[in-house]
């Protein structure tokens, strides 16, 4: 989950900046769990690496450390040319869905 107090501090308490960051996340990564599931099912290791790497950076910007860790696991496996364990994929996808819900609430 997003540590909202840390994220607000990074945005210097500027609500418009916070909303911009959250909106960017939703616009770019709202469906990322579907992309991950599809790439996993087709064993697209390079595609999984790309999305995990992007998400790792975005989650870092959102102060979502657990999600960073889950993305790192997937990124590391694929960087070594291996398909990640299904458990790692599921954990990352669950965390993405949790963050999506949290962001939707924050943007209301």
LUMSENU-302229 format. One line per field, with one value per residue: residue number from 0; residue in one letter; x, y, z of N, C-alpha, C in turn. Coordinates in pm, 1 decimal, padded with zeros to 6 digits, m for minus. Example, Ala and Ser with C-alpha at 12.3 -4.5 7.8 and 13.67 -1.06 7.14 Angstrom:
LUMSENU-302229
i: [0, 1]
aa: [a, s]
n_px: [01319.0, 01285.0]
n_py: [m00569.0, m00225.0]
n_pz: [00780.0, 00708.0]
ca_px: [01230.0, 01367.0]
ca_py: [m00450.0, m00106.0]
ca_pz: [00780.0, 00714.0]
c_px: [01320.0, 01290.0]
c_py: [m00330.0, 00003.0]
c_pz: [00780.0, 00787.0]
***
This chain:
LUMSENU-302229
i: [0, 1, 2, 3, 4, 5, 6, 7, 8, 9, 10, 11, 12, 13, 14, 15, 16, 17, 18, 19, 20, 21, 22, 23, 24, 25, 26, 27, 28, 29, 30, 31, 32, 33, 34, 35, 36, 37, 38, 39, 40, 41, 42, 43, 44, 45, 46, 47, 48, 49, 50, 51, 52, 53, 54, 55, 56, 57, 58, 59, 60, 61, 62, 63, 64, 65, 66, 67, 68, 69, 70, 71, 72, 73, 74, 75, 76, 77, 78, 79, 80, 81, 82, 83, 84, 85, 86, 87, 88, 89, 90, 91, 92, 93, 94, 95, 96, 97, 98, 99, 100, 101, 102, 103, 104, 105, 106, 107]
aa: [x, x, x, x, x, x, x, x, x, x, x, x, x, x, x, x, x, x, x, x, x, x, x, x, x, x, x, x, x, x, x, x, x, x, x, x, x, x, x, x, x, x, x, x, x, x, x, x, x, x, x, x, x, x, x, x, x, x, x, x, x, x, x, x, x, x, x, x, x, x, x, x, x, x, x, x, x, x, x, x, x, x, x, x, x, x, x, x, x, x, x, x, x, x, x, x, x, x, x, x, x, x, x, x, x, x, x, x]
n_px: [00083.2, 00027.5, 00222.2, 00081.4, 00136.5, 00412.3, 00425.2, 00279.7, 00455.9, 00675.2, 00561.5, 00561.7, 00338.2, 00162.4, m00140.5, m00231.3, m00011.1, 00014.4, m00228.8, m00176.8, 00036.3, m00088.8, m00295.0, m00145.5, m00033.1, m00267.8, m00353.9, m00140.4, m00080.8, m00302.2, m00416.6, m00211.7, m00185.0, m00335.4, m00182.5, 00052.4, m00039.9, m00115.7, 00129.7, 00273.2, 00129.9, 00189.4, 00453.3, 00629.3, 00909.6, 01081.4, 00892.4, 00768.9, 00984.6, 01016.1, 00768.7, 00772.3, 01002.5, 00933.3, 00713.8, 00837.5, 00986.0, 00775.3, 00624.0, 00810.3, 00819.3, 00564.3, 00581.9, 00536.4, 00644.3, 00620.9, 00511.3, 00717.9, 00907.8, 00781.6, 00768.8, 01040.2, 01120.1, 01000.0, 01121.5, 01394.3, 01399.3, 01322.8, 01520.5, 01730.7, 01662.4, 01465.4, 01137.7, 00924.9, 00822.8, 00489.7, 00364.4, 00499.9, 00417.4, 00141.8, 00137.5, 00240.8, 00043.0, m00184.3, m00107.8, m00092.5, m00364.3, m00465.8, m00336.8, m00441.6, m00710.0, m00673.9, m00569.4, m00783.5, m00969.8, m00830.4, m00830.3, m01089.1]
n_py: [m00118.7, 00233.5, 00460.8, 00712.8, 00946.7, 00975.1, 01008.8, 01247.5, 01416.7, 01405.7, 01542.6, 01791.7, 01864.8, 01959.7, 01941.6, 01941.1, 01849.7, 01596.6, 01481.9, 01486.0, 01303.3, 01067.6, 01047.6, 01016.2, 00766.2, 00603.3, 00645.9, 00536.8, 00283.2, 00144.3, m00090.4, m00269.0, m00512.9, m00688.9, m00689.9, m00803.7, m01061.5, m01158.2, m01150.7, m01328.0, m01565.4, m01613.7, m01654.0, m01439.2, m01325.0, m01101.4, m00895.7, m00910.4, m00837.5, m00570.3, m00441.8, m00495.1, m00360.2, m00093.3, m00062.1, m00094.3, 00141.3, 00331.8, 00256.9, 00308.4, 00586.2, 00634.1, 00571.6, 00307.4, 00059.6, m00224.4, m00304.9, m00229.5, m00417.6, m00658.7, m00616.6, m00607.8, m00872.7, m01006.1, m00866.7, m00933.3, m01213.7, m01228.2, m01077.5, m01244.6, m01420.2, m01603.2, m01736.6, m01592.0, m01724.4, m01838.9, m01757.6, m01522.8, m01359.8, m01350.3, m01223.2, m00970.9, m00882.6, m00877.9, m00678.8, m00461.4, m00433.9, m00365.8, m00120.8, 00020.8, 00043.4, 00195.2, 00432.9, 00517.7, 00582.0, 00788.8, 00981.1, 01066.3]
n_pz: [00000.0, m00042.9, 00132.9, 00248.2, 00397.4, 00368.0, 00091.5, 00060.4, 00192.8, 00018.4, m00189.1, m00091.9, 00054.9, m00130.9, m00266.2, m00531.1, m00672.4, m00561.4, m00647.8, m00920.9, m00946.3, m00858.6, m01047.0, m01279.9, m01226.9, m01232.0, m01497.4, m01644.7, m01533.6, m01437.9, m01546.9, m01525.8, m01387.7, m01541.9, m01774.0, m01678.1, m01602.5, m01856.4, m01996.2, m01839.8, m01882.1, m02146.8, m02133.8, m02172.1, m02110.7, m02144.0, m02175.1, m01923.0, m01762.9, m01844.6, m01764.3, m01488.8, m01412.5, m01475.6, m01302.5, m01056.0, m01031.5, m01039.1, m00813.9, m00617.9, m00635.5, m00541.2, m00277.7, m00195.4, m00058.4, m00018.7, m00260.2, m00430.4, m00353.5, m00434.3, m00711.6, m00762.2, m00716.6, m00933.4, m01141.4, m01099.7, m01142.4, m01414.4, m01529.9, m01514.5, m01706.0, m01646.7, m01597.2, m01363.1, m01043.0, m00996.8, m00763.9, m00697.8, m00907.8, m00856.7, m00603.7, m00669.3, m00849.2, m00683.1, m00504.2, m00676.5, m00743.2, m00490.8, m00450.3, m00666.0, m00583.7, m00351.9, m00460.3, m00618.1, m00417.9, m00290.2, m00488.1, m00498.9]
ca_px: [00000.0, 00097.7, 00237.4, 00032.2, 00204.7, 00543.0, 00400.9, 00244.2, 00579.0, 00752.4, 00492.3, 00565.0, 00203.4, 00088.7, m00245.3, m00241.1, 00098.0, m00023.9, m00330.8, m00113.8, 00111.9, m00185.2, m00362.9, m00048.4, m00028.1, m00390.5, m00354.3, m00035.5, m00061.5, m00425.4, m00439.0, m00084.0, m00199.4, m00379.7, m00066.0, 00142.9, m00100.9, m00108.6, 00270.0, 00311.5, 00066.5, 00256.0, 00595.8, 00699.3, 01004.8, 01125.8, 00779.6, 00754.0, 01093.8, 00987.8, 00661.0, 00815.9, 01099.6, 00857.6, 00634.8, 00927.9, 01012.1, 00652.8, 00589.8, 00906.1, 00769.8, 00439.7, 00610.5, 00468.9, 00762.3, 00589.6, 00495.0, 00853.8, 00969.6, 00719.1, 00813.7, 01182.6, 01129.5, 00967.3, 01227.2, 01517.6, 01384.2, 01321.3, 01650.8, 01817.1, 01610.0, 01375.1, 00999.3, 00907.2, 00731.2, 00351.7, 00334.8, 00552.5, 00327.6, 00015.2, 00158.6, 00253.4, m00088.3, m00271.3, m00065.4, m00134.8, m00507.8, m00483.7, m00294.1, m00541.3, m00825.2, m00632.5, m00555.8, m00918.6, m01027.3, m00758.8, m00864.8, m01230.4]
ca_py: [00000.0, 00361.7, 00531.2, 00841.8, 01055.9, 00991.2, 01063.2, 01388.7, 01488.8, 01419.4, 01643.1, 01915.7, 01896.9, 02019.5, 01847.5, 01931.6, 01762.7, 01462.5, 01435.2, 01465.2, 01177.9, 00958.1, 01039.9, 00957.7, 00622.5, 00538.9, 00651.7, 00453.6, 00149.9, 00089.1, m00225.8, m00341.2, m00651.9, m00767.8, m00702.3, m00901.2, m01194.3, m01197.3, m01178.1, m01450.0, m01680.9, m01637.7, m01667.9, m01323.5, m01287.8, m00963.4, m00808.6, m00909.3, m00756.0, m00429.7, m00389.8, m00500.7, m00252.1, 00031.6, m00057.4, m00076.4, 00285.0, 00404.0, 00228.0, 00381.8, 00724.4, 00637.3, 00530.8, 00178.4, m00025.5, m00365.9, m00322.5, m00223.2, m00547.9, m00759.6, m00589.7, m00643.0, m01018.9, m01039.6, m00808.9, m01011.4, m01342.9, m01210.1, m01024.4, m01362.1, m01503.7, m01706.5, m01700.4, m01586.4, m01815.5, m01790.6, m01690.2, m01386.4, m01289.0, m01328.2, m01122.7, m00841.0, m00845.4, m00844.2, m00549.7, m00361.7, m00413.1, m00293.2, 00017.5, 00082.4, 00079.3, 00304.1, 00554.1, 00561.3, 00647.4, 00915.0, 01076.8, 01108.6]
ca_pz: [00000.0, m00046.5, 00260.2, 00202.2, 00466.3, 00303.0, m00042.1, 00077.6, 00227.0, m00105.5, m00271.6, m00011.7, 00099.2, m00242.9, m00306.6, m00677.0, m00715.7, m00517.9, m00741.0, m01049.8, m00936.9, m00850.0, m01176.1, m01372.8, m01198.3, m01282.1, m01643.9, m01702.3, m01476.2, m01383.2, m01598.3, m01530.3, m01341.5, m01658.0, m01862.4, m01614.7, m01616.1, m01997.7, m02030.5, m01768.5, m01947.1, m02275.4, m02101.2, m02228.6, m02006.2, m02167.9, m02143.3, m01777.4, m01709.8, m01872.7, m01680.1, m01348.7, m01394.5, m01473.1, m01180.4, m00942.0, m01022.9, m01005.1, m00675.0, m00536.5, m00634.7, m00464.4, m00139.9, m00175.9, m00046.6, m00040.3, m00404.5, m00486.9, m00326.7, m00520.8, m00849.0, m00767.1, m00728.3, m01072.0, m01224.7, m01083.1, m01211.1, m01559.2, m01569.9, m01526.7, m01813.1, m01595.2, m01570.3, m01217.4, m00976.4, m01003.9, m00637.8, m00709.1, m00999.3, m00786.3, m00498.9, m00735.4, m00903.4, m00570.2, m00451.5, m00775.8, m00726.3, m00364.8, m00472.5, m00753.6, m00500.7, m00263.8, m00541.5, m00655.1, m00299.2, m00267.7, m00593.1, m00489.0]
c_px: [00087.7, 00104.3, 00207.7, 00101.8, 00341.9, 00526.3, 00364.8, 00368.0, 00666.6, 00693.4, 00487.1, 00426.1, 00115.6, m00012.7, m00255.7, m00129.6, 00067.3, m00126.7, m00272.2, m00037.4, 00017.0, m00260.0, m00271.2, m00038.5, m00149.3, m00391.4, m00256.8, m00039.0, m00186.5, m00448.6, m00312.7, m00094.2, m00248.3, m00264.6, 00029.3, 00088.5, m00090.2, 00034.3, 00320.1, 00254.8, 00130.8, 00407.5, 00680.9, 00792.6, 01050.4, 01015.4, 00754.4, 00862.8, 01060.7, 00881.9, 00701.1, 00913.8, 01028.9, 00779.8, 00721.3, 00958.2, 00889.5, 00614.9, 00685.8, 00862.7, 00644.8, 00458.9, 00534.5, 00576.7, 00733.7, 00576.6, 00629.4, 00920.8, 00913.6, 00762.9, 00960.2, 01202.1, 01105.4, 01076.9, 01355.0, 01511.6, 01396.5, 01453.5, 01751.3, 01765.1, 01514.5, 01234.5, 00980.1, 00811.6, 00590.7, 00311.8, 00382.6, 00463.7, 00197.5, 00027.4, 00167.1, 00117.3, m00186.7, m00236.8, m00103.6, m00282.8, m00537.6, m00447.4, m00392.6, m00663.1, m00792.4, m00624.9, m00693.5, m00985.5, m00961.0, m00795.5, m01009.7, m01242.4]
c_py: [00125.1, 00417.5, 00677.9, 00959.4, 01082.4, 01054.0, 01210.8, 01471.6, 01508.3, 01524.8, 01778.3, 01961.0, 01959.8, 01918.4, 01833.5, 01842.6, 01617.7, 01404.2, 01406.8, 01331.9, 01058.4, 00938.4, 00978.4, 00807.2, 00551.4, 00535.5, 00551.4, 00307.9, 00084.2, m00056.1, m00311.6, m00485.1, m00741.2, m00791.5, m00808.0, m01043.0, m01245.1, m01233.9, m01303.9, m01572.2, m01713.9, m01652.1, m01561.1, m01265.8, m01142.5, m00863.5, m00799.1, m00825.2, m00607.8, m00372.6, m00391.8, m00387.2, m00116.7, 00046.0, m00035.3, 00072.2, 00363.8, 00380.8, 00296.0, 00527.6, 00739.4, 00600.0, 00403.4, 00069.5, m00173.5, m00395.7, m00316.6, m00359.1, m00656.9, m00741.9, m00629.4, m00793.8, m01061.2, m00988.2, m00892.7, m01145.2, m01325.3, m01155.1, m01137.6, m01460.7, m01612.5, m01650.7, m01699.3, m01693.8, m01754.8, m01716.7, m01545.8, m01301.1, m01254.8, m01221.6, m00983.1, m00794.3, m00807.2, m00706.7, m00437.2, m00331.7, m00336.0, m00145.8, 00089.2, 00128.3, 00197.7, 00436.2, 00606.9, 00634.2, 00782.8, 01021.9, 01125.3, 01240.0]
c_pz: [00000.0, 00094.7, 00230.3, 00270.1, 00403.6, 00164.5, m00034.8, 00109.9, 00102.9, m00198.1, m00199.5, 00030.8, m00008.1, m00296.5, m00458.0, m00732.3, m00679.8, m00614.4, m00878.6, m01052.2, m00936.3, m00982.1, m01280.9, m01351.8, m01258.7, m01434.6, m01705.7, m01657.3, m01418.5, m01424.5, m01598.5, m01481.2, m01454.9, m01755.1, m01806.9, m01631.3, m01759.7, m02036.1, m01960.8, m01840.2, m02081.8, m02259.6, m02169.5, m02121.9, m02022.6, m02134.3, m01993.9, m01712.6, m01725.5, m01778.7, m01532.6, m01319.0, m01386.1, m01342.5, m01057.5, m00922.4, m00981.4, m00860.1, m00578.4, m00524.6, m00549.5, m00317.2, m00103.5, m00171.3, m00067.8, m00188.9, m00475.8, m00470.6, m00416.5, m00666.2, m00866.1, m00783.6, m00872.9, m01165.6, m01217.7, m01156.0, m01361.6, m01610.7, m01589.1, m01630.4, m01769.9, m01578.5, m01418.2, m01168.1, m00980.5, m00877.0, m00641.6, m00798.6, m00927.9, m00677.9, m00560.0, m00786.6, m00793.2, m00515.2, m00547.6, m00758.4, m00597.3, m00381.5, m00563.6, m00673.5, m00410.6, m00341.3, m00581.3, m00538.3, m00277.1, m00369.8, m00587.2, m00415.1]
***
